[in-house]
Amino acid sequence: MGRLGASLVAFRAEPSGWLGKGLGAACLALVLLVWFLVTMGGAAEERLVSPSVLPSPWETARSMVPLLTERGLVESIAASLFRVVAGFLLGVIVGVPLGILAGTWRATRAFFAPLVLFGRNVPLAALIALTILWFGIGELQKVMFIFIATVPFIFSETASAVIAVPDRYVETAQTLGATNRQIALKVLTPLAMPSAYTGLRHLFGLAFGYIMLAEVINAEHGLGHLISLSQRRAMYEDIYLILIIIGVLAFGIDRALVMFQRGLFPHRVEE
């Protein structure tokens, strides 16, 4: 077996960079091929899958022009990104310092444990109802929905990253005479940040998906609003195209965050 075949079947082995990208591209090509095959044909009765369930790739791509010119796609993308970034940044401002505190002094973690447990397990539909009750149905509700939905996870990810720092670093700092405050700020926090950043990167992707739920309620713009409107009007091509756009945006944002991560932590980058 050649080197390529061995790398493909090696138990628990991570494929090389280009090989991994190639496998991902092959998966997308296979999905596109299957999509094309099951939607071949002109009339609905000639197709394996009805166009009311799954329009063809060409029909889906063709809906891009009216989405851009008539339905405010660019404005909706900007609105969704603003809501996610604002709510998530607020979650980072609150969750990261509290997470560092909880990972350093475990009593803090025990104190917040009931609230974090509730926040991590509350159904998103119930959370939408609560944020409407507390903040109305305007822009503030959508930002606060993202904040409340993500801050328990941000807190937990940060605390876990701090706790995962090996004790030998703390013991070395104590031997050199560092105070608890110095250990927390100059040892634990810098060592925990690469892992915490990776966790935050993944959570941002989840937050980008969460906003689709909030934008169903009283939103003039937003990708979730466009999907809901397209569903009511039976514009199925638009729904699939918007979902593809969401995937492309999420991938692009994640790659941008990875590049930023390489600059912040050049010694340790997790894909």
C-alpha positions as CSV (number, residue, x, y, z in Angstrom):
1,M,0.0,0.0,0.0
2,G,1.4,3.4,-0.9
3,R,2.0,6.3,1.4
4,L,-1.3,8.0,0.5
5,G,-3.3,4.8,1.1
6,A,-1.5,4.2,4.4
7,S,-2.3,7.8,5.6
8,L,-6.0,7.2,4.7
9,V,-6.5,4.0,6.7
10,A,-4.0,4.6,9.6
11,F,-5.9,4.2,12.9
12,R,-6.6,7.6,14.5
13,A,-4.1,9.3,12.3
14,E,-4.8,12.9,11.2
15,P,-4.5,13.4,7.4
16,S,-2.0,15.9,6.2
17,G,-3.2,19.4,5.4
18,W,-3.7,19.0,1.7
19,L,-5.1,15.5,2.0
20,G,-7.6,16.7,4.6
21,K,-8.7,19.6,2.4
22,G,-8.9,17.2,-0.6
23,L,-11.2,14.8,1.3
24,G,-13.4,17.7,2.3
25,A,-13.6,18.9,-1.3
26,A,-14.5,15.4,-2.4
27,C,-17.3,15.2,0.1
28,L,-18.8,18.5,-1.2
29,A,-18.4,17.3,-4.8
30,L,-20.2,14.1,-4.0
31,V,-23.1,16.0,-2.4
32,L,-23.4,18.3,-5.4
33,L,-23.3,15.3,-7.8
34,V,-26.1,13.5,-5.9
35,W,-28.1,16.8,-5.7
36,F,-27.7,17.2,-9.5
37,L,-28.7,13.6,-10.2
38,V,-31.9,13.5,-8.0
39,T,-33.1,16.8,-9.5
40,M,-32.5,16.1,-13.2
41,G,-35.4,16.6,-15.6
42,G,-37.7,19.3,-16.6
43,A,-41.2,18.6,-15.2
44,A,-41.7,17.5,-11.6
45,E,-42.9,14.0,-12.6
46,E,-39.6,13.4,-14.4
47,R,-37.5,13.9,-11.3
48,L,-36.6,11.6,-8.5
49,V,-37.3,14.4,-6.0
50,S,-40.0,17.0,-6.6
51,P,-38.8,20.6,-7.0
52,S,-41.2,21.6,-4.2
53,V,-39.0,19.5,-1.9
54,L,-35.6,20.0,-3.5
55,P,-35.0,22.4,-6.4
56,S,-32.0,21.7,-8.7
57,P,-28.6,23.4,-8.2
58,W,-29.3,25.6,-11.2
59,E,-32.7,26.7,-9.9
60,T,-31.2,27.5,-6.6
61,A,-28.3,29.5,-8.0
62,R,-30.7,31.4,-10.3
63,S,-32.4,32.9,-7.2
64,M,-29.3,34.8,-6.2
65,V,-30.2,37.8,-8.4
66,P,-33.6,38.5,-6.9
67,L,-32.3,37.9,-3.5
68,L,-29.7,40.6,-4.0
69,T,-31.7,43.1,-6.0
70,E,-35.2,42.7,-4.5
71,R,-35.0,41.1,-1.1
72,G,-32.1,42.8,0.6
73,L,-29.7,40.0,1.0
74,V,-26.7,42.2,1.8
75,E,-28.7,44.1,4.4
76,S,-29.8,40.9,6.0
77,I,-26.3,39.5,6.1
78,A,-25.1,42.7,7.8
79,A,-28.0,42.7,10.3
80,S,-27.4,39.1,11.3
81,L,-23.6,39.6,11.7
82,F,-24.1,42.7,13.8
83,R,-26.5,40.9,16.2
84,V,-24.2,37.9,16.5
85,V,-21.1,39.9,17.0
86,A,-22.7,42.3,19.5
87,G,-24.3,39.6,21.6
88,F,-21.2,37.3,21.5
89,L,-18.8,40.1,22.4
90,L,-21.0,41.0,25.4
91,G,-20.8,37.3,26.4
92,V,-17.0,37.3,26.1
93,I,-16.7,40.5,28.2
94,V,-18.8,38.9,30.9
95,G,-18.0,35.2,30.6
96,V,-14.2,35.2,30.1
97,P,-13.2,37.1,33.2
98,L,-15.7,35.2,35.3
99,G,-14.4,31.9,33.8
100,I,-10.8,32.8,34.6
101,L,-12.0,33.6,38.2
102,A,-13.9,30.3,38.4
103,G,-10.9,28.3,37.1
104,T,-8.5,29.9,39.5
105,W,-10.7,29.9,42.6
106,R,-12.9,26.9,42.4
107,A,-15.4,28.3,45.0
108,T,-16.4,30.8,42.4
109,R,-17.2,28.0,40.0
110,A,-19.3,26.3,42.6
111,F,-21.1,29.5,43.3
112,F,-22.1,30.0,39.7
113,A,-22.8,26.3,39.0
114,P,-26.6,26.5,39.3
115,L,-26.9,29.4,37.0
116,V,-24.5,27.9,34.4
117,L,-26.4,24.6,34.6
118,F,-29.7,26.3,34.0
119,G,-28.3,28.5,31.2
120,R,-26.7,25.5,29.4
121,N,-29.8,23.5,29.4
122,V,-32.7,26.0,28.9
123,P,-34.4,25.3,25.6
124,L,-33.8,27.9,23.0
125,A,-37.5,28.3,22.2
126,A,-38.1,29.1,25.9
127,L,-35.2,31.5,25.9
128,I,-36.7,33.4,23.0
129,A,-39.9,33.8,25.0
130,L,-38.0,35.0,28.0
131,T,-36.0,37.5,26.2
132,I,-39.1,38.9,24.5
133,L,-40.7,39.2,27.9
134,W,-37.6,41.0,29.3
135,F,-36.4,43.1,26.4
136,G,-39.4,43.5,24.0
137,I,-39.2,42.5,20.3
138,G,-36.7,45.0,19.0
139,E,-33.0,44.8,18.3
140,L,-32.0,44.6,22.0
141,Q,-33.9,41.3,22.3
142,K,-31.9,39.7,19.5
143,V,-28.6,40.8,20.9
144,M,-29.5,39.8,24.5
145,F,-30.7,36.4,23.2
146,I,-27.3,35.7,21.8
147,F,-25.7,36.9,25.0
148,I,-27.8,34.8,27.3
149,A,-27.6,31.8,25.0
150,T,-23.8,31.8,24.8
151,V,-22.4,33.3,28.1
152,P,-22.9,30.0,30.1
153,F,-20.8,28.1,27.5
154,I,-18.2,30.9,27.3
155,F,-17.9,30.8,31.1
156,S,-17.6,27.0,31.1
157,E,-15.1,26.9,28.3
158,T,-12.8,29.5,29.9
159,A,-13.0,27.9,33.3
160,S,-12.2,24.5,31.9
161,A,-9.2,25.9,30.0
162,V,-7.8,27.4,33.2
163,I,-8.4,24.3,35.2
164,A,-6.6,22.2,32.4
165,V,-3.3,24.2,32.9
166,P,-0.8,21.7,34.5
167,D,-0.1,22.2,38.2
168,R,3.7,22.3,37.5
169,Y,3.4,25.8,36.2
170,V,1.6,27.0,39.3
171,E,4.1,25.2,41.5
172,T,7.1,26.7,39.7
173,A,5.6,30.2,40.0
174,Q,5.0,29.7,43.8
175,T,8.6,28.5,44.2
176,L,9.7,31.8,42.6
177,G,7.6,33.7,45.1
178,A,4.7,34.7,42.9
179,T,1.5,35.8,44.6
180,N,-1.9,34.2,43.9
181,R,-2.9,37.3,41.9
182,Q,0.3,37.1,39.8
183,I,-0.2,33.4,39.2
184,A,-3.8,34.0,38.0
185,L,-2.9,36.9,35.7
186,K,0.6,36.0,34.5
187,V,0.6,32.2,34.5
188,L,-2.8,30.7,34.4
189,T,-4.5,33.2,32.1
190,P,-1.8,33.3,29.3
191,L,-1.5,29.5,29.3
192,A,-5.2,28.9,29.2
193,M,-6.0,31.5,26.4
194,P,-5.1,29.3,23.4
195,S,-7.5,26.6,24.4
196,A,-10.1,29.1,25.5
197,Y,-9.8,30.9,22.2
198,T,-10.4,27.6,20.3
199,G,-13.5,27.0,22.4
200,L,-14.8,30.5,21.7
201,R,-14.2,30.1,18.0
202,H,-16.5,27.0,17.9
203,L,-19.1,28.8,20.1
204,F,-19.2,31.7,17.7
205,G,-20.3,29.3,15.0
206,L,-23.1,28.1,17.2
207,A,-24.1,31.7,18.0
208,F,-24.4,32.3,14.2
209,G,-26.9,29.5,14.0
210,Y,-28.8,30.7,17.1
211,I,-29.6,34.1,15.6
212,M,-31.7,32.4,12.9
213,L,-34.3,31.6,15.6
214,A,-34.4,35.1,17.0
215,E,-34.8,36.8,13.6
216,V,-38.1,35.1,13.0
217,I,-39.7,37.6,15.5
218,N,-40.2,41.2,14.2
219,A,-37.1,41.5,12.1
220,E,-37.0,43.8,9.0
221,H,-33.7,42.3,7.9
222,G,-31.7,39.2,8.8
223,L,-31.0,35.8,7.3
224,G,-33.5,34.1,9.6
225,H,-36.1,36.6,8.6
226,L,-35.4,35.8,4.9
227,I,-35.7,32.1,5.5
228,S,-39.0,32.5,7.3
229,L,-40.4,34.8,4.6
230,S,-39.3,32.4,1.9
231,Q,-41.0,29.5,3.6
232,R,-44.3,31.4,3.9
233,R,-44.1,32.3,0.2
234,A,-43.1,28.7,-0.9
235,M,-39.8,30.1,-2.4
236,Y,-37.8,26.9,-1.7
237,E,-34.9,27.9,-4.0
238,D,-34.3,30.9,-1.8
239,I,-34.3,28.8,1.4
240,Y,-31.6,26.4,0.0
241,L,-29.5,29.3,-1.3
242,I,-29.6,31.2,2.0
243,L,-28.6,28.0,3.8
244,I,-25.6,27.7,1.5
245,I,-24.7,31.3,2.1
246,I,-24.9,30.8,5.8
247,G,-22.5,27.9,5.5
248,V,-20.1,29.9,3.3
249,L,-20.2,32.8,5.8
250,A,-19.6,30.5,8.8
251,F,-16.6,28.9,7.0
252,G,-15.1,32.3,6.1
253,I,-15.5,33.7,9.6
254,D,-14.0,30.6,11.1
255,R,-11.0,30.8,8.8
256,A,-10.5,34.5,9.6
257,L,-10.6,33.6,13.3
258,V,-8.0,30.9,12.7
259,M,-5.7,33.4,11.0
260,F,-6.2,35.8,13.9
261,Q,-5.4,32.9,16.3
262,R,-2.1,32.2,14.5
263,G,-1.1,35.8,15.2
264,L,-2.1,35.7,18.8
265,F,-0.8,32.3,19.7
266,P,1.9,31.4,17.1
267,H,3.2,28.6,19.4
268,R,-0.1,26.8,19.5
269,V,-2.8,26.8,16.9
270,E,-5.6,24.3,16.9
271,E,-7.6,23.8,13.7
